[in-house]
């Protein structure tokens, strides 16, 4: 027992936990084993002596009178053990630890290990919970089925199958870079979970490779990734003199190529971010060329993208990957259509608008609901179709007789009257034109001609008569009087 302190100290350093936690775990384990061995309900404590040995004691409280002999002791009996005992004092009675059997020792071992694991999880959670998303260097320690267990130095982390890229295959001893995905202290997968498929990995790699991102001149505004296939990353420059895309690509593509090598050949699209969703969508769907973008709903974040027929497959990408990543990056729902599809859609909408007026509008003009249901039941759904039907055709419909037909006619007339306004003859009656003015014809013998007035000239004098302007009314009067002066 003398070396128990040394064992506890070694275990504490190995697990990186406080030695006092291990000491408390040992005490709890001894108490559990002792109660199981002695099968008693008395209170017990465990203490370490100066030599490092473990002492097991049963304790009783001095009381008068004694109500519970298991937990209390009389003053007379207490004085036999301790001359200084008094009422309320705690008297300890040593119990042999040598009598603890193999099963009790195994129970104590399990309790110690459980307490140590709990303390270890608490320390790991406290250290790594604030480092989620951080890039860490680790070594593959062992393979457990499809998962990998990696060494982070102070602890182990798990790289699950879902957190691996399909392009990668690692062996024990390989050095890899991962991002911390989650940290759990309870559950089956408690501990640190690292990832090679998270978008944060690409972001952290760009921060390491691009000095402009590290010093804040270029900012990463979003990243969408399908591990092993393609990544789209949006960047924005805070300095108008710095090209954000060019800074990330580097001279001759050196910066982005080093990241691609780290990701085992995964394709990376670097996109310039824009606050305008239309401009950003145009950039995000590259390399496809976009004809136009229409915002359908700003609240639901729904947009429609129109492309040329030749650009449709490029905009959608392999198995829809390009538009899927663009939608993740935008945070919008994106519908892609060709010019031909959009034209057909517009034509269909125009056809639906020109198909006719719904029959339900006639309810506001006096049509009964019963008549409306009867007409709709036989497929008469528009006002135009109803207006083209003859009375004989209407009589064949159940529930419609001559009186109803007259009501239908009056309803349709009322609808069109309100729709078109008063007809032309009615407008003419309401605003009659003034009667034509009476015109006094000049005498045929009158030769003087007033300027601007008409003159009646005999046919034999037409060649010599000067040409004067005629008004409309005066021309009519002249034509009526001319036959009297013309020779037969």
BELGI-V628556 format. One record per residue. N is the residue number from 1. RES is the residue in three letters. PSI is psi in whole degrees, 0 to 359 (none if undefined). D_CENTER is the distance of its C-alpha to the mean C-alpha in Angstrom with 1 decimal. Layout:
{{N:RES:PSI:D_CENTER} {N:RES:PSI:D_CENTER}}
This chain:
{{1:UNK:344:62.4} {2:UNK:337:63.4} {3:UNK:12:60.6} {4:UNK:325:57.8} {5:UNK:319:56.8} {6:UNK:319:56.6} {7:UNK:318:54.5} {8:UNK:320:52.1} {9:UNK:318:51.9} {10:UNK:315:51.2} {11:UNK:321:48.5} {12:UNK:316:46.9} {13:UNK:324:46.9} {14:UNK:318:45.5} {15:UNK:350:42.6} {16:UNK:35:42.1} {17:UNK:168:42.5} {18:UNK:139:45.1} {19:UNK:329:48.5} {20:UNK:327:48.8} {21:UNK:321:45.9} {22:UNK:319:47.8} {23:UNK:315:51.0} {24:UNK:324:49.4} {25:UNK:321:48.1} {26:UNK:318:51.6} {27:UNK:315:53.1} {28:UNK:321:50.7} {29:UNK:320:51.4} {30:UNK:320:55.1} {31:UNK:317:54.9} {32:UNK:316:53.0} {33:UNK:321:55.5} {34:UNK:315:58.5} {35:UNK:326:57.5} {36:UNK:328:57.0} {37:UNK:313:60.3} {38:UNK:347:62.5} {39:UNK:54:60.8} {40:UNK:160:61.4} {41:UNK:6:59.5} {42:UNK:155:61.2} {43:UNK:137:59.3} {44:UNK:152:59.2} {45:UNK:157:58.3} {46:UNK:133:58.1} {47:UNK:154:59.5} {48:UNK:132:60.2} {49:UNK:181:63.7} {50:UNK:335:64.9} {51:UNK:0:65.5} {52:UNK:7:62.0} {53:UNK:164:63.0} {54:UNK:130:61.1} {55:UNK:134:62.8} {56:UNK:128:62.0} {57:UNK:143:63.3} {58:UNK:139:63.5} {59:UNK:144:63.6} {60:UNK:152:65.4} {61:UNK:136:65.9} {62:UNK:124:69.5} {63:UNK:157:70.0} {64:UNK:110:72.9} {65:UNK:168:73.0} {66:UNK:121:70.8} {67:UNK:333:68.5} {68:UNK:99:66.4} {69:UNK:337:68.6} {70:UNK:326:65.6} {71:UNK:350:64.0} {72:UNK:161:67.0} {73:UNK:148:70.5} {74:UNK:161:73.7} {75:UNK:324:75.2} {76:UNK:315:78.3} {77:UNK:326:76.5} {78:UNK:325:74.2} {79:UNK:335:77.3} {80:UNK:332:78.5} {81:UNK:320:75.4} {82:UNK:115:74.9} {83:UNK:340:77.7} {84:UNK:9:75.4} {85:UNK:148:73.4} {86:UNK:173:73.1} {87:UNK:132:71.2} {88:UNK:351:67.4} {89:UNK:158:67.8} {90:UNK:121:65.7} {91:UNK:130:67.9} {92:UNK:138:66.6} {93:UNK:123:68.1} {94:UNK:142:67.5} {95:UNK:142:66.2} {96:UNK:131:66.8} {97:UNK:344:63.8} {98:UNK:339:65.9} {99:UNK:351:65.7} {100:UNK:123:62.0} {101:UNK:186:61.7} {102:UNK:321:59.5} {103:UNK:320:56.9} {104:UNK:321:56.7} {105:UNK:320:56.2} {106:UNK:321:53.4} {107:UNK:317:51.7} {108:UNK:321:52.1} {109:UNK:317:50.6} {110:UNK:319:47.5} {111:UNK:318:47.0} {112:UNK:314:47.5} {113:UNK:321:44.9} {114:UNK:315:42.4} {115:UNK:320:42.9} {116:UNK:319:42.7} {117:UNK:319:39.4} {118:UNK:316:37.9} {119:UNK:322:39.1} {120:UNK:317:37.8} {121:UNK:321:34.3} {122:UNK:317:34.4} {123:UNK:319:35.5} {124:UNK:316:32.9} {125:UNK:318:30.1} {126:UNK:327:31.6} {127:UNK:319:31.9} {128:UNK:348:28.6} {129:UNK:330:26.0} {130:UNK:6:25.8} {131:UNK:19:25.6} {132:UNK:132:22.3} {133:UNK:357:21.0} {134:UNK:145:24.6} {135:UNK:129:26.4} {136:UNK:148:29.5} {137:UNK:133:32.4} {138:UNK:169:33.6} {139:UNK:135:36.1} {140:UNK:119:35.7} {141:UNK:316:38.0} {142:UNK:166:38.0} {143:UNK:127:36.2} {144:UNK:90:35.3} {145:UNK:231:34.5} {146:UNK:348:31.3} {147:UNK:158:30.4} {148:UNK:140:31.9} {149:UNK:122:33.3} {150:UNK:155:33.5} {151:UNK:122:35.7} {152:UNK:6:34.3} {153:UNK:284:37.7} {154:UNK:336:37.8} {155:UNK:176:35.8} {156:UNK:155:34.3} {157:UNK:158:30.7} {158:UNK:131:29.1} {159:UNK:96:27.4} {160:UNK:168:26.0} {161:UNK:320:25.9} {162:UNK:340:22.1} {163:UNK:9:22.2} {164:UNK:150:24.6} {165:UNK:144:24.4} {166:UNK:343:26.2} {167:UNK:351:28.3} {168:UNK:149:29.8} {169:UNK:115:32.7} {170:UNK:156:34.3} {171:UNK:167:37.6} {172:UNK:132:39.2} {173:UNK:350:40.1} {174:UNK:139:37.5} {175:UNK:127:36.0} {176:UNK:160:32.2} {177:UNK:131:29.5} {178:UNK:169:26.4} {179:UNK:146:23.8} {180:UNK:119:23.8} {181:UNK:304:20.8} {182:UNK:161:21.7} {183:UNK:117:25.0} {184:UNK:143:26.1} {185:UNK:0:29.5} {186:UNK:165:29.6} {187:UNK:179:29.0} {188:UNK:317:30.0} {189:UNK:44:28.2} {190:UNK:148:29.1} {191:UNK:202:29.5} {192:UNK:131:27.7} {193:UNK:123:25.2} {194:UNK:162:24.9} {195:UNK:146:22.9} {196:UNK:359:23.6} {197:UNK:356:20.3} {198:UNK:147:17.9} {199:UNK:333:16.5} {200:UNK:333:18.4} {201:UNK:315:21.6} {202:UNK:320:21.3} {203:UNK:316:20.6} {204:UNK:324:23.6} {205:UNK:321:25.7} {206:UNK:323:25.1} {207:UNK:327:26.0} {208:UNK:324:29.3} {209:UNK:334:30.2} {210:UNK:110:29.5} {211:UNK:328:31.6} {212:UNK:328:29.8} {213:UNK:322:26.6} {214:UNK:320:28.7} {215:UNK:0:30.5} {216:UNK:1:27.4} {217:UNK:321:28.4} {218:UNK:134:25.4} {219:UNK:136:22.0} {220:UNK:120:19.2} {221:UNK:355:16.0} {222:UNK:156:13.6} {223:UNK:131:14.2} {224:UNK:135:12.9} {225:UNK:142:15.5} {226:UNK:103:17.0} {227:UNK:133:20.1} {228:UNK:353:23.3} {229:UNK:289:22.0} {230:UNK:152:20.2} {231:UNK:137:18.4} {232:UNK:126:17.0} {233:UNK:131:17.4} {234:UNK:130:17.2} {235:UNK:156:20.1} {236:UNK:137:21.7} {237:UNK:134:25.4} {238:UNK:351:26.8} {239:UNK:121:30.2} {240:UNK:342:30.8} {241:UNK:356:33.5} {242:UNK:124:31.3} {243:UNK:113:29.4} {244:UNK:319:26.3} {245:UNK:316:25.9} {246:UNK:324:29.7} {247:UNK:323:29.7} {248:UNK:327:27.2} {249:UNK:317:29.1} {250:UNK:169:32.5} {251:UNK:123:35.9} {252:UNK:26:36.3} {253:UNK:21:32.9} {254:UNK:319:34.3} {255:UNK:311:31.4} {256:UNK:331:28.7} {257:UNK:324:31.2} {258:UNK:325:31.9} {259:UNK:320:28.2} {260:UNK:321:28.2} {261:UNK:320:31.4} {262:UNK:326:29.8} {263:UNK:13:27.0} {264:UNK:41:29.7} {265:UNK:13:29.0} {266:UNK:137:25.2} {267:UNK:142:24.3} {268:UNK:126:22.6} {269:UNK:121:21.4} {270:UNK:122:21.7} {271:UNK:141:20.0} {272:UNK:127:20.8} {273:UNK:149:18.1} {274:UNK:143:18.3} {275:UNK:334:17.1} {276:UNK:117:17.5} {277:UNK:331:14.5} {278:UNK:313:17.1} {279:UNK:318:19.1} {280:UNK:321:16.3} {281:UNK:322:15.3} {282:UNK:320:19.0} {283:UNK:320:19.3} {284:UNK:330:16.3} {285:UNK:7:17.7} {286:UNK:148:21.1} {287:UNK:8:23.7} {288:UNK:147:23.3} {289:UNK:126:24.8} {290:UNK:134:22.8} {291:UNK:308:24.9} {292:UNK:161:22.6} {293:UNK:131:19.1} {294:UNK:129:18.6} {295:UNK:117:15.9} {296:UNK:315:15.6} {297:UNK:115:13.5} {298:UNK:332:12.6} {299:UNK:311:11.3} {300:UNK:354:8.9} {301:UNK:67:8.4} {302:UNK:126:10.3} {303:UNK:159:13.1} {304:UNK:129:16.1} {305:UNK:128:18.0} {306:UNK:130:21.7} {307:UNK:163:23.7} {308:UNK:158:27.3} {309:UNK:324:28.4} {310:UNK:342:29.4} {311:UNK:358:26.1} {312:UNK:310:23.9} {313:UNK:325:24.4} {314:UNK:322:23.8} {315:UNK:322:20.5} {316:UNK:319:19.2} {317:UNK:175:20.8} {318:UNK:119:22.4} {319:UNK:32:20.7} {320:UNK:16:17.7} {321:UNK:319:17.1} {322:UNK:311:17.1} {323:UNK:330:14.6} {324:UNK:315:12.3} {325:UNK:322:12.7} {326:UNK:320:12.4} {327:UNK:321:9.0} {328:UNK:319:7.9} {329:UNK:321:10.1} {330:UNK:325:9.2} {331:UNK:19:5.5} {332:UNK:157:6.7} {333:UNK:125:8.0} {334:UNK:124:11.5} {335:UNK:126:14.6} {336:UNK:130:17.8} {337:UNK:152:21.2} {338:UNK:168:24.7} {339:UNK:321:27.2} {340:UNK:318:29.1} {341:UNK:320:26.3} {342:UNK:321:25.4} {343:UNK:317:29.1} {344:UNK:323:29.5} {345:UNK:317:26.6} {346:UNK:318:28.3} {347:UNK:320:31.6} {348:UNK:321:30.4} {349:UNK:320:29.1} {350:UNK:321:32.5} {351:UNK:321:34.4} {352:UNK:326:32.6} {353:UNK:326:33.5} {354:UNK:2:37.1} {355:UNK:334:37.6} {356:UNK:170:39.1} {357:UNK:131:38.8} {358:UNK:142:37.7} {359:UNK:340:40.7} {360:UNK:343:39.2} {361:UNK:340:40.0} {362:UNK:347:43.7} {363:UNK:324:43.2} {364:UNK:347:43.3} {365:UNK:17:46.6} {366:UNK:358:48.4} {367:UNK:135:47.4} {368:UNK:151:47.4} {369:UNK:324:44.5} {370:UNK:319:46.9} {371:UNK:321:47.8} {372:UNK:316:44.2} {373:UNK:323:43.4} {374:UNK:319:46.5} {375:UNK:318:45.6} {376:UNK:330:42.0} {377:UNK:336:43.4} {378:UNK:12:45.4} {379:UNK:10:42.7} {380:UNK:100:43.7} {381:UNK:353:40.3} {382:UNK:157:41.1} {383:UNK:322:43.7} {384:UNK:319:45.0} {385:UNK:321:45.7} {386:UNK:320:47.5} {387:UNK:336:49.6} {388:UNK:356:50.7} {389:UNK:145:52.1} {390:UNK:160:55.8} {391:UNK:325:57.3} {392:UNK:321:58.6} {393:UNK:323:55.1} {394:UNK:325:53.8} {395:UNK:336:56.8} {396:UNK:350:55.6} {397:UNK:134:52.5} {398:UNK:134:53.0} {399:UNK:4:53.4} {400:UNK:121:54.2} {401:UNK:190:57.9} {402:UNK:320:59.8} {403:UNK:319:58.9} {404:UNK:322:55.2} {405:UNK:319:55.6} {406:UNK:321:57.2} {407:UNK:323:54.4} {408:UNK:316:51.9} {409:UNK:317:53.9} {410:UNK:322:54.1} {411:UNK:316:50.3} {412:UNK:318:49.6} {413:UNK:320:52.2} {414:UNK:322:50.7} {415:UNK:312:47.2} {416:UNK:328:48.5} {417:UNK:316:50.8} {418:UNK:326:48.0} {419:UNK:317:45.8} {420:UNK:341:48.5} {421:UNK:183:50.7} {422:UNK:143:54.6} {423:UNK:170:56.2} {424:UNK:314:58.5} {425:UNK:322:61.8} {426:UNK:323:60.7} {427:UNK:325:59.8} {428:UNK:325:63.1} {429:UNK:321:65.0} {430:UNK:327:63.1} {431:UNK:75:64.0} {432:UNK:144:67.4} {433:UNK:147:68.6} {434:UNK:147:71.9} {435:UNK:151:75.1} {436:UNK:145:76.6} {437:UNK:143:79.2} {438:UNK:136:82.9} {439:UNK:125:84.4} {440:UNK:117:88.0} {441:UNK:141:89.6} {442:UNK:154:92.1} {443:UNK:143:95.7} {444:UNK:335:96.8} {445:UNK:349:99.7} {446:UNK:120:97.7} {447:UNK:329:97.7} {448:UNK:142:96.0} {449:UNK:124:92.3} {450:UNK:148:90.0} {451:UNK:130:87.3} {452:UNK:355:84.2} {453:UNK:161:86.2} {454:UNK:152:87.0} {455:UNK:141:90.6} {456:UNK:123:92.3} {457:UNK:137:94.2} {458:UNK:154:96.7} {459:UNK:324:96.0} {460:UNK:345:99.0} {461:UNK:4:97.8} {462:UNK:326:94.2} {463:UNK:331:95.1} {464:UNK:345:96.5} {465:UNK:139:94.1} {466:UNK:150:91.5} {467:UNK:121:87.8} {468:UNK:152:86.1} {469:UNK:147:82.6} {470:UNK:139:82.0} {471:UNK:164:79.5} {472:UNK:313:77.8} {473:UNK:321:79.9} {474:UNK:327:83.1} {475:UNK:317:82.5} {476:UNK:316:82.3} {477:UNK:321:85.5} {478:UNK:320:87.4} {479:UNK:328:86.5} {480:UNK:327:87.9} {481:UNK:341:91.2} {482:UNK:323:91.8} {483:UNK:331:93.4} {484:UNK:329:96.3} {485:UNK:354:97.4} {486:UNK:142:96.8} {487:UNK:149:99.9} {488:UNK:none:100.0}}
